[in-house]
Amino acid sequence: MFGRMAYMELRTGWKGLLIFGLLILVVSAGMVQIFPTFRDSLTEELEGANKVSLELPEEQGGNITLSWESLENATSYMVLEDSRLSMVTAKLKYAGEETSITFEKDFEEKRYYAVTALLNETSDPLLIGIATTEEGENPFQELLQNPVYKGFTGGRNVNMLEPKGFITLEFFSWWWMLAGLFIAYLSVSVIASDFENRHMDVLLSTPISRRRYLIEKFGAMTVVALLIILVATAGLVGGLTSINALNEFSVDAVFLSLISCLPFLMVIAAVGVFTAVFFQKVRAGMGATFAFVFAEFFLYAFGGFSKSLEWMKTISIFKYWDYSSVIIDDFFKAGDFIVLAILAIVLLIISIWVFEKKDIPA
């Protein structure tokens, strides 16, 4: 009966799949749960910002007006200027009794201004508040210029302070590794272990051809990949629901961004099947498959360093799984989905051909 071997594979490995599924569920849902805290920690107002006002000019060379609330019993005020919030290299900008100063904006970089008050000659300065010239900027803007991070966003400008940007970088930046290496491990072990345990000759002595054997093993891996995708989808949707963010990141976007990685995982499974058949050893096959996954990732990452290296992206499977297109652009790339699916099938056909030529150790 066709499908019996795939069924038996899923039946015998259900415990490991259940444990991994629970891990995926907890991590995917938990990742979303930390988003509000993460966002609030970066958008929290500077200390005393409501007591200090900073009016910026519309163009370079204009005047900045800094004003602050007066403090009862204050004898004088000081304004410190620095390019860093820590104020470790602060310079004295003003000292006097006024509660407002005006000065020329002759710089382009971000500046912080800390206003303090002196109550008497012997007391330490008392902080009134801090203001900045570029409040509300994306603190990850400079980081996202790194080609490696650009690879995770497809070169798009994402905002980590929004659910879409946060999930794009924080979830999908490790999802490919977690799910991909799990599929790589399974696809190699379920076949190579039959060689090492001397079960292969027994299995093929039954009315099961070598072709059917590999197709059913590959089919089982495809079902496993689909199951973990559905679990991750449930985790993300549940997490987004708990923080009331489904209006910003729809269920459809979550599902399509994850289901688009199915052929990506199928390619990894097909490579695992090939290495298992070729080496007939779990360790050798697993090492080769893991090396393939990481090599494909680095090809895609290095391809983003310069235009002369962009050709590297075309031979990387990561180029054809663009989850950012769904999340950021609301566009599912069906063509790339088909390309990876075809590649997986071609690799499986090659594996079958190699398997039929290989001798099975007794």
Secondary structure, DSSP 8 states (H G I E B T S, - for coil): -TTHHHHHHHHHTHHHHHHHHHHHHHHHHHHHHTHHHHHHHHH---TTGGGEEEE--SSTT-EEEEEE---TT--EEEEEEESSTT-TT-EEEEEES-SEEEEE----S--EEEEEEESSSSS--EEEEEEETTTT--TTTTGGGSHHHHHHHTT----TTSHHHHHHHHTHHHHHHHHHHHHHHHHHHHHHHHHHTT-HHHHHTSS--HHHHHHHHHHHHHHHHHHHHHHHHHHHHHHHHHTT-TTTS-HHHHHHHHHTTHHHHHHHHHHHHHHHHHH--HHHHHHHHHHHHHHHHHHHHHTTS-GGGTHHHHT-GGGG--HHHHHHH----HHHHHHHHHHHHHHHHHHHHHHHHS----
